[in-house]
Amino acid sequence: MEFAIYSIALIGGYAITRYVTEQTSFHLRVKGLWIHHWILASLLMTALYLFEIFNTEVWGLLTGIALEGLSRKNWSIKDRKQ
């Protein structure tokens, strides 16, 4: 049943992230790098793994966030506006 919870959280994370990114224009840019939400989600997943935190809902949500960012056309970390 954990797989079902993970799947629902993944879809929810993807959908919520898609909605938020379409409604806002917030961008985190640092010294020529564009820090996308998929990078932040991946870093958080790495930290959770290192601290051995294995909450099914959180992992599904973060996976959905990361996949939503990677499914976009422009997911490069190099900031082209610099």
Backbone as XML, in Angstrom:
<?xml version="1.0"?>
<chain id="A" units="angstrom">
  <residue number="1" name="MET">
    <atom name="N" x="0.804" y="-1.192" z="0.000"/>
    <atom name="CA" x="0.000" y="0.000" z="0.000"/>
    <atom name="C" x="0.857" y="1.271" z="0.000"/>
  </residue>
  <residue number="2" name="GLU">
    <atom name="N" x="2.101" y="1.156" z="0.448"/>
    <atom name="CA" x="2.987" y="2.317" z="0.417"/>
    <atom name="C" x="3.209" y="2.810" z="-1.003"/>
  </residue>
  <residue number="3" name="PHE">
    <atom name="N" x="3.224" y="1.886" z="-1.968"/>
    <atom name="CA" x="3.426" y="2.280" z="-3.356"/>
    <atom name="C" x="2.257" y="3.134" z="-3.848"/>
  </residue>
  <residue number="4" name="ALA">
    <atom name="N" x="1.046" y="2.819" z="-3.402"/>
    <atom name="CA" x="-0.130" y="3.605" z="-3.785"/>
    <atom name="C" x="-0.029" y="5.018" z="-3.206"/>
  </residue>
  <residue number="5" name="ILE">
    <atom name="N" x="0.376" y="5.123" z="-1.960"/>
    <atom name="CA" x="0.529" y="6.436" z="-1.320"/>
    <atom name="C" x="1.617" y="7.232" z="-2.028"/>
  </residue>
  <residue number="6" name="TYR">
    <atom name="N" x="2.731" y="6.577" z="-2.339"/>
    <atom name="CA" x="3.825" y="7.228" z="-3.064"/>
    <atom name="C" x="3.331" y="7.744" z="-4.418"/>
  </residue>
  <residue number="7" name="SER">
    <atom name="N" x="2.573" y="6.922" z="-5.135"/>
    <atom name="CA" x="2.083" y="7.296" z="-6.459"/>
    <atom name="C" x="1.139" y="8.488" z="-6.388"/>
  </residue>
  <residue number="8" name="ILE">
    <atom name="N" x="0.242" y="8.478" z="-5.421"/>
    <atom name="CA" x="-0.687" y="9.598" z="-5.256"/>
    <atom name="C" x="0.076" y="10.874" z="-4.904"/>
  </residue>
  <residue number="9" name="ALA">
    <atom name="N" x="1.060" y="10.773" z="-4.020"/>
    <atom name="CA" x="1.870" y="11.930" z="-3.648"/>
    <atom name="C" x="2.679" y="12.437" z="-4.831"/>
  </residue>
  <residue number="10" name="LEU">
    <atom name="N" x="3.184" y="11.536" z="-5.652"/>
    <atom name="CA" x="3.948" y="11.914" z="-6.837"/>
    <atom name="C" x="3.073" y="12.715" z="-7.796"/>
  </residue>
  <residue number="11" name="ILE">
    <atom name="N" x="1.889" y="12.225" z="-8.075"/>
    <atom name="CA" x="0.965" y="12.928" z="-8.974"/>
    <atom name="C" x="0.569" y="14.272" z="-8.376"/>
  </residue>
  <residue number="12" name="GLY">
    <atom name="N" x="0.298" y="14.293" z="-7.072"/>
    <atom name="CA" x="-0.047" y="15.547" z="-6.409"/>
    <atom name="C" x="1.088" y="16.551" z="-6.462"/>
  </residue>
  <residue number="13" name="GLY">
    <atom name="N" x="2.306" y="16.096" z="-6.199"/>
    <atom name="CA" x="3.470" y="16.971" z="-6.257"/>
    <atom name="C" x="3.687" y="17.549" z="-7.636"/>
  </residue>
  <residue number="14" name="TYR">
    <atom name="N" x="3.507" y="16.706" z="-8.637"/>
    <atom name="CA" x="3.658" y="17.156" z="-10.032"/>
    <atom name="C" x="2.600" y="18.203" z="-10.360"/>
  </residue>
  <residue number="15" name="ALA">
    <atom name="N" x="1.341" y="17.910" z="-10.047"/>
    <atom name="CA" x="0.231" y="18.803" z="-10.383"/>
    <atom name="C" x="0.331" y="20.141" z="-9.645"/>
  </residue>
  <residue number="16" name="ILE">
    <atom name="N" x="0.634" y="20.086" z="-8.354"/>
    <atom name="CA" x="0.752" y="21.325" z="-7.575"/>
    <atom name="C" x="1.906" y="22.173" z="-8.086"/>
  </residue>
  <residue number="17" name="THR">
    <atom name="N" x="3.026" y="21.535" z="-8.384"/>
    <atom name="CA" x="4.187" y="22.265" z="-8.888"/>
    <atom name="C" x="3.888" y="22.880" z="-10.243"/>
  </residue>
  <residue number="18" name="ARG">
    <atom name="N" x="3.210" y="22.159" z="-11.108"/>
    <atom name="CA" x="2.847" y="22.701" z="-12.424"/>
    <atom name="C" x="1.967" y="23.932" z="-12.251"/>
  </residue>
  <residue number="19" name="TYR">
    <atom name="N" x="0.977" y="23.841" z="-11.373"/>
    <atom name="CA" x="0.080" y="24.973" z="-11.135"/>
    <atom name="C" x="0.847" y="26.180" z="-10.594"/>
  </residue>
  <residue number="20" name="VAL">
    <atom name="N" x="1.691" y="25.952" z="-9.588"/>
    <atom name="CA" x="2.422" y="27.058" z="-8.962"/>
    <atom name="C" x="3.391" y="27.702" z="-9.951"/>
  </residue>
  <residue number="21" name="THR">
    <atom name="N" x="4.098" y="26.902" z="-10.729"/>
    <atom name="CA" x="5.060" y="27.470" z="-11.677"/>
    <atom name="C" x="4.372" y="28.217" z="-12.804"/>
  </residue>
  <residue number="22" name="GLU">
    <atom name="N" x="3.163" y="27.832" z="-13.153"/>
    <atom name="CA" x="2.423" y="28.547" z="-14.190"/>
    <atom name="C" x="1.837" y="29.856" z="-13.658"/>
  </residue>
  <residue number="23" name="GLN">
    <atom name="N" x="1.601" y="29.952" z="-12.368"/>
    <atom name="CA" x="0.961" y="31.127" z="-11.772"/>
    <atom name="C" x="1.954" y="32.152" z="-11.231"/>
  </residue>
  <residue number="24" name="THR">
    <atom name="N" x="3.210" y="31.784" z="-11.079"/>
    <atom name="CA" x="4.196" y="32.710" z="-10.517"/>
    <atom name="C" x="5.362" y="32.893" z="-11.469"/>
  </residue>
  <residue number="25" name="SER">
    <atom name="N" x="6.129" y="33.932" z="-11.242"/>
    <atom name="CA" x="7.320" y="34.170" z="-12.072"/>
    <atom name="C" x="8.566" y="34.317" z="-11.202"/>
  </residue>
  <residue number="26" name="PHE">
    <atom name="N" x="8.562" y="33.666" z="-10.044"/>
    <atom name="CA" x="9.695" y="33.712" z="-9.128"/>
    <atom name="C" x="10.821" y="32.838" z="-9.672"/>
  </residue>
  <residue number="27" name="HIS">
    <atom name="N" x="12.020" y="33.408" z="-9.738"/>
    <atom name="CA" x="13.187" y="32.652" z="-10.200"/>
    <atom name="C" x="14.348" y="32.910" z="-9.250"/>
  </residue>
  <residue number="28" name="LEU">
    <atom name="N" x="15.075" y="31.874" z="-8.929"/>
    <atom name="CA" x="16.228" y="31.974" z="-8.055"/>
    <atom name="C" x="17.479" y="31.886" z="-8.926"/>
  </residue>
  <residue number="29" name="ARG">
    <atom name="N" x="18.135" y="33.019" z="-9.085"/>
    <atom name="CA" x="19.346" y="33.078" z="-9.909"/>
    <atom name="C" x="20.511" y="33.519" z="-9.041"/>
  </residue>
  <residue number="30" name="VAL">
    <atom name="N" x="21.636" y="32.803" z="-9.174"/>
    <atom name="CA" x="22.818" y="33.100" z="-8.373"/>
    <atom name="C" x="24.052" y="33.011" z="-9.258"/>
  </residue>
  <residue number="31" name="LYS">
    <atom name="N" x="24.729" y="34.131" z="-9.470"/>
    <atom name="CA" x="26.009" y="34.190" z="-10.181"/>
    <atom name="C" x="26.026" y="33.355" z="-11.463"/>
  </residue>
  <residue number="32" name="GLY">
    <atom name="N" x="25.097" y="33.602" z="-12.345"/>
    <atom name="CA" x="25.082" y="32.919" z="-13.632"/>
    <atom name="C" x="24.435" y="31.550" z="-13.621"/>
  </residue>
  <residue number="33" name="LEU">
    <atom name="N" x="23.947" y="31.128" z="-12.460"/>
    <atom name="CA" x="23.266" y="29.839" z="-12.366"/>
    <atom name="C" x="21.790" y="30.055" z="-12.078"/>
  </residue>
  <residue number="34" name="TRP">
    <atom name="N" x="20.976" y="29.237" z="-12.705"/>
    <atom name="CA" x="19.540" y="29.291" z="-12.481"/>
    <atom name="C" x="19.180" y="28.072" z="-11.639"/>
  </residue>
  <residue number="35" name="ILE">
    <atom name="N" x="18.771" y="28.324" z="-10.408"/>
    <atom name="CA" x="18.456" y="27.238" z="-9.484"/>
    <atom name="C" x="16.973" y="26.886" z="-9.645"/>
  </residue>
  <residue number="36" name="HIS">
    <atom name="N" x="16.710" y="25.816" z="-10.370"/>
    <atom name="CA" x="15.347" y="25.372" z="-10.650"/>
    <atom name="C" x="14.777" y="24.583" z="-9.471"/>
  </residue>
  <residue number="37" name="HIS">
    <atom name="N" x="13.462" y="24.428" z="-9.471"/>
    <atom name="CA" x="12.815" y="23.680" z="-8.386"/>
    <atom name="C" x="13.195" y="22.201" z="-8.416"/>
  </residue>
  <residue number="38" name="TRP">
    <atom name="N" x="13.531" y="21.672" z="-9.580"/>
    <atom name="CA" x="13.939" y="20.266" z="-9.626"/>
    <atom name="C" x="15.297" y="20.076" z="-8.937"/>
  </residue>
  <residue number="39" name="ILE">
    <atom name="N" x="16.138" y="21.089" z="-8.971"/>
    <atom name="CA" x="17.437" y="21.020" z="-8.288"/>
    <atom name="C" x="17.220" y="21.065" z="-6.781"/>
  </residue>
  <residue number="40" name="LEU">
    <atom name="N" x="16.366" y="21.980" z="-6.344"/>
    <atom name="CA" x="16.076" y="22.084" z="-4.911"/>
    <atom name="C" x="15.451" y="20.799" z="-4.381"/>
  </residue>
  <residue number="41" name="ALA">
    <atom name="N" x="14.510" y="20.226" z="-5.151"/>
    <atom name="CA" x="13.879" y="18.970" z="-4.733"/>
    <atom name="C" x="14.911" y="17.845" z="-4.655"/>
  </residue>
  <residue number="42" name="SER">
    <atom name="N" x="15.814" y="17.797" z="-5.622"/>
    <atom name="CA" x="16.850" y="16.761" z="-5.632"/>
    <atom name="C" x="17.804" y="16.901" z="-4.454"/>
  </residue>
  <residue number="43" name="LEU">
    <atom name="N" x="18.168" y="18.142" z="-4.136"/>
    <atom name="CA" x="19.037" y="18.369" z="-2.979"/>
    <atom name="C" x="18.351" y="17.962" z="-1.687"/>
  </residue>
  <residue number="44" name="LEU">
    <atom name="N" x="17.072" y="18.284" z="-1.572"/>
    <atom name="CA" x="16.325" y="17.902" z="-0.380"/>
    <atom name="C" x="16.199" y="16.378" z="-0.290"/>
  </residue>
  <residue number="45" name="MET">
    <atom name="N" x="16.000" y="15.717" z="-1.416"/>
    <atom name="CA" x="15.930" y="14.258" z="-1.420"/>
    <atom name="C" x="17.264" y="13.653" z="-0.973"/>
  </residue>
  <residue number="46" name="THR">
    <atom name="N" x="18.355" y="14.252" z="-1.415"/>
    <atom name="CA" x="19.681" y="13.776" z="-1.003"/>
    <atom name="C" x="19.859" y="13.917" z="0.503"/>
  </residue>
  <residue number="47" name="ALA">
    <atom name="N" x="19.446" y="15.065" z="1.031"/>
    <atom name="CA" x="19.554" y="15.286" z="2.481"/>
    <atom name="C" x="18.679" y="14.297" z="3.252"/>
  </residue>
  <residue number="48" name="LEU">
    <atom name="N" x="17.453" y="14.077" z="2.779"/>
    <atom name="CA" x="16.570" y="13.121" z="3.444"/>
    <atom name="C" x="17.171" y="11.718" z="3.434"/>
  </residue>
  <residue number="49" name="TYR">
    <atom name="N" x="17.776" y="11.350" z="2.327"/>
    <atom name="CA" x="18.402" y="10.035" z="2.230"/>
    <atom name="C" x="19.568" y="9.908" z="3.218"/>
  </residue>
  <residue number="50" name="LEU">
    <atom name="N" x="20.400" y="10.951" z="3.264"/>
    <atom name="CA" x="21.560" y="10.918" z="4.163"/>
    <atom name="C" x="21.146" y="10.860" z="5.632"/>
  </residue>
  <residue number="51" name="PHE">
    <atom name="N" x="20.023" y="11.507" z="5.968"/>
    <atom name="CA" x="19.523" y="11.478" z="7.337"/>
    <atom name="C" x="18.562" y="10.318" z="7.581"/>
  </residue>
  <residue number="52" name="GLU">
    <atom name="N" x="18.463" y="9.438" z="6.594"/>
    <atom name="CA" x="17.641" y="8.227" z="6.667"/>
    <atom name="C" x="16.188" y="8.519" z="7.028"/>
  </residue>
  <residue number="53" name="ILE">
    <atom name="N" x="15.629" y="9.524" z="6.350"/>
    <atom name="CA" x="14.217" y="9.863" z="6.507"/>
    <atom name="C" x="13.484" y="9.298" z="5.298"/>
  </residue>
  <residue number="54" name="PHE">
    <atom name="N" x="12.620" y="8.311" z="5.527"/>
    <atom name="CA" x="11.972" y="7.600" z="4.425"/>
    <atom name="C" x="10.452" y="7.675" z="4.542"/>
  </residue>
  <residue number="55" name="ASN">
    <atom name="N" x="9.935" y="8.898" z="4.552"/>
    <atom name="CA" x="8.498" y="9.121" z="4.587"/>
    <atom name="C" x="7.940" y="9.006" z="3.167"/>
  </residue>
  <residue number="56" name="THR">
    <atom name="N" x="7.026" y="8.093" z="2.960"/>
    <atom name="CA" x="6.505" y="7.790" z="1.629"/>
    <atom name="C" x="5.874" y="9.006" z="0.963"/>
  </residue>
  <residue number="57" name="GLU">
    <atom name="N" x="5.065" y="9.753" z="1.705"/>
    <atom name="CA" x="4.389" y="10.918" z="1.140"/>
    <atom name="C" x="5.386" y="11.991" z="0.719"/>
  </residue>
  <residue number="58" name="VAL">
    <atom name="N" x="6.374" y="12.235" z="1.554"/>
    <atom name="CA" x="7.367" y="13.271" z="1.267"/>
    <atom name="C" x="8.192" y="12.886" z="0.044"/>
  </residue>
  <residue number="59" name="TRP">
    <atom name="N" x="8.605" y="11.622" z="-0.036"/>
    <atom name="CA" x="9.389" y="11.178" z="-1.185"/>
    <atom name="C" x="8.584" y="11.253" z="-2.476"/>
  </residue>
  <residue number="60" name="GLY">
    <atom name="N" x="7.313" y="10.895" z="-2.425"/>
    <atom name="CA" x="6.463" y="10.998" z="-3.600"/>
    <atom name="C" x="6.287" y="12.436" z="-4.039"/>
  </residue>
  <residue number="61" name="LEU">
    <atom name="N" x="6.049" y="13.311" z="-3.076"/>
    <atom name="CA" x="5.875" y="14.731" z="-3.369"/>
    <atom name="C" x="7.135" y="15.319" z="-4.004"/>
  </residue>
  <residue number="62" name="LEU">
    <atom name="N" x="8.287" y="15.044" z="-3.411"/>
    <atom name="CA" x="9.542" y="15.575" z="-3.947"/>
    <atom name="C" x="9.868" y="14.994" z="-5.316"/>
  </residue>
  <residue number="63" name="THR">
    <atom name="N" x="9.540" y="13.739" z="-5.536"/>
    <atom name="CA" x="9.757" y="13.135" z="-6.851"/>
    <atom name="C" x="8.883" y="13.822" z="-7.893"/>
  </residue>
  <residue number="64" name="GLY">
    <atom name="N" x="7.631" y="14.113" z="-7.541"/>
    <atom name="CA" x="6.743" y="14.829" z="-8.450"/>
    <atom name="C" x="7.260" y="16.218" z="-8.783"/>
  </residue>
  <residue number="65" name="ILE">
    <atom name="N" x="7.787" y="16.912" z="-7.784"/>
    <atom name="CA" x="8.350" y="18.250" z="-7.999"/>
    <atom name="C" x="9.540" y="18.172" z="-8.958"/>
  </residue>
  <residue number="66" name="ALA">
    <atom name="N" x="10.435" y="17.228" z="-8.710"/>
    <atom name="CA" x="11.617" y="17.084" z="-9.562"/>
    <atom name="C" x="11.235" y="16.699" z="-10.989"/>
  </residue>
  <residue number="67" name="LEU">
    <atom name="N" x="10.321" y="15.758" z="-11.139"/>
    <atom name="CA" x="9.918" y="15.329" z="-12.476"/>
    <atom name="C" x="9.214" y="16.434" z="-13.248"/>
  </residue>
  <residue number="68" name="GLU">
    <atom name="N" x="8.429" y="17.257" z="-12.558"/>
    <atom name="CA" x="7.758" y="18.365" z="-13.245"/>
    <atom name="C" x="8.792" y="19.320" z="-13.828"/>
  </residue>
  <residue number="69" name="GLY">
    <atom name="N" x="9.825" y="19.621" z="-13.070"/>
    <atom name="CA" x="10.868" y="20.515" z="-13.570"/>
    <atom name="C" x="11.662" y="19.916" z="-14.710"/>
  </residue>
  <residue number="70" name="LEU">
    <atom name="N" x="11.949" y="18.637" z="-14.625"/>
    <atom name="CA" x="12.723" y="17.982" z="-15.681"/>
    <atom name="C" x="11.914" y="17.762" z="-16.957"/>
  </residue>
  <residue number="71" name="SER">
    <atom name="N" x="10.589" y="17.799" z="-16.849"/>
    <atom name="CA" x="9.767" y="17.591" z="-18.040"/>
    <atom name="C" x="9.607" y="18.860" z="-18.876"/>
  </residue>
  <residue number="72" name="ARG">
    <atom name="N" x="10.093" y="19.972" z="-18.371"/>
    <atom name="CA" x="10.000" y="21.238" z="-19.112"/>
    <atom name="C" x="11.105" y="21.346" z="-20.150"/>
  </residue>
  <residue number="73" name="LYS">
    <atom name="N" x="10.887" y="22.210" z="-21.121"/>
    <atom name="CA" x="11.841" y="22.382" z="-22.216"/>
    <atom name="C" x="13.164" y="22.975" z="-21.728"/>
  </residue>
  <residue number="74" name="ASN">
    <atom name="N" x="13.099" y="23.991" z="-20.882"/>
    <atom name="CA" x="14.308" y="24.667" z="-20.419"/>
    <atom name="C" x="14.590" y="24.298" z="-18.963"/>
  </residue>
  <residue number="75" name="TRP">
    <atom name="N" x="15.439" y="23.323" z="-18.744"/>
    <atom name="CA" x="15.796" y="22.953" z="-17.378"/>
    <atom name="C" x="17.294" y="23.067" z="-17.125"/>
  </residue>
  <residue number="76" name="SER">
    <atom name="N" x="17.966" y="23.798" z="-17.982"/>
    <atom name="CA" x="19.396" y="24.017" z="-17.829"/>
    <atom name="C" x="19.685" y="24.862" z="-16.591"/>
  </residue>
  <residue number="77" name="ILE">
    <atom name="N" x="20.820" y="24.626" z="-15.965"/>
    <atom name="CA" x="21.177" y="25.415" z="-14.786"/>
    <atom name="C" x="21.943" y="26.685" z="-15.162"/>
  </residue>
  <residue number="78" name="LYS">
    <atom name="N" x="22.410" y="26.784" z="-16.397"/>
    <atom name="CA" x="23.103" y="28.000" z="-16.825"/>
    <atom name="C" x="22.065" y="29.067" z="-17.117"/>
  </residue>
  <residue number="79" name="ASP">
    <atom name="N" x="22.217" y="30.213" z="-16.475"/>
    <atom name="CA" x="21.277" y="31.321" z="-16.631"/>
    <atom name="C" x="21.605" y="32.062" z="-17.917"/>
  </residue>
  <residue number="80" name="ARG">
    <atom name="N" x="20.724" y="32.006" z="-18.874"/>
    <atom name="CA" x="20.953" y="32.645" z="-20.179"/>
    <atom name="C" x="20.687" y="34.142" z="-20.151"/>
  </residue>
  <residue number="81" name="LYS">
    <atom name="N" x="20.106" y="34.644" z="-19.079"/>
    <atom name="CA" x="19.829" y="36.075" z="-18.964"/>
    <atom name="C" x="20.994" y="36.836" z="-18.353"/>
  </residue>
  <residue number="82" name="GLN">
    <atom name="N" x="22.060" y="36.164" z="-18.010"/>
    <atom name="CA" x="23.233" y="36.815" z="-17.420"/>
    <atom name="C" x="24.127" y="37.332" z="-18.520"/>
  </residue>
</chain>
